[in-house]
Structure formats: structure tokens, C-alpha cells
Amino acid sequence: MEYSTGELAKACEVSVRTVQYYDQKGLLKPSRVEHNRRVYSEADKTQLESIVLLKSMGVSLQEIHHILNESEDTATLKVLLKKKEVELEKVLTQTKQKLERLQKLDELVGDDSTGLLDNAHHFEQLSSRMDQMSQIRRNMLITGIAVGSYQVSALVRALTKKDWKIWAKAIPFRVLVAAGLTAYYYQNVSYVCPNCQTVFKPKLSHMIFANHTFKTRKLTCPNCGETHYCIEVADNNKLI
């Protein structure tokens, strides 16, 4: 099948100007020219589809030209494609980091709050402390899994031996661990008011009994006096 410039552009879902541009750059040549009319073949159509695909992947025109001219050199093609893959992975990583920062900023900023936006350094500090809080949660999760395993083991032994003293003896240990985890958590956590961005540490009783989500607790800010779901951050005065 043969195509005119317009037909080729339509078949590949690009503009006529795009076809002409690639022609001018030496990337796409017609099979023949009749009376100043360019005629393209199926092979030309395939080549244009390849150009469009590579361009959509961010490959430069110079690299595309090299790939097309060295089409029989598989090793060269793989090297060029691998290079582009590494570049795209780097961009993806940077984009993910930006997204994470935006998500943190969204968590920290209240509906009517502008203070944090005016203080980039403060945001950097809070962002870092939110990252540290993730480590604190991991430490508690690991401990919780270990204690859970011990509880299951004690229960199995109690059922197997039909001796509930085994289970009863494990209760003081569970209580001690729960108290230790609560103390560890309280010592290492502070909260950020989403309204004024004040970092504060509430009373232990307030923290324990406050409504909460995985990363927030409903507390009253000592600075602005408003009650919000405040975001957990690591306490700078304590070691993780």
C-alpha cells in the first residue's frame, strides 16, 4: 500500500507538518517522488511509527537518527535504549520525591494556613521529622510482631498442656511491653498543628485518649487554641 503525505500522517495519527519535519531532518524519506508528490510505502509507515514511539519515550532526534541508521546493530540499539531507560528511571525517582514532598506539605498545611508556605526551612525540618517518625513506627511494629509471636506461642502451649497458668504468666510481660511501647512512643513523638504549624507535645493522658488515625491525633494546639487532627513528627529532643 502507498501513502501520500496526508494519508501517512492520518495513518500514524500525526500532523502533516510532523511528517514534513521528519523528512527535512532526514529521518523519514519517501520511497519515491512523482511530480513533486511524495509517495510513502508500508516500510516508510513502519519507520514513522518507530520515530513517533521513540520520540514519545523522550529519545532525541539525534539518537533516533542513530538508531534508524544502525538498525542492524542490535547491540548498539540495546545500549541506546538502556541509556534512555536509566534516564527515565532517574526522572521517575525525582518525580516520586517531589510527589512525596507535596503530599507532606498538603498534610501540614491547614485550609486557612499560610505560615508554612512562607517558611521553607521550617517545612524542610518538619518533612525530615515526618520521615523519622516512619522509622519509629517501624520499630514499634517489629516489637509488636515479636510480642504477638510470644503471645501465640504461650496460648498454644497453654491449650496443648491444658494449663492456663502458662497464659496467665505471660500477662505481666504483655503489660510491661505495652507500657514500654507507650513510653517509647510518647518520648519520641511531637505533633504539628495544621493551623499555625506549632510543634508541641501534649500531656500523656491527652495523647492516649485522643481520637486518632494512623498518623494524626485530635489535639488542642497550645499556641492558637484550635482543635485539629495534628500530624505526628519525631521529637527532636529524643533519640529514635
Secondary structure, 3 states (H helix, E strand, C coil): CCECHHHHHHHCCCCHHHHHHHHHCCCCCCCEEECCEEEECHHHHHHHHHHHHHHHCCCCHHHHHHHHHCCCCHHHHHHHHHHHHHHHHHHHHHHHHHHHHHHHHHHHCCCCCCCHHHCHHHHHHHHHHHHHHHHHHHHHHHHHHHHHHHHHHHHHHHHHHCCHHHHHHHHHHHHHHHHHHHHHHHHHEEEECCCCCCEECCCHHHHHHCCECCCEEEEECCCCCCEEEEEEEECCCCCC
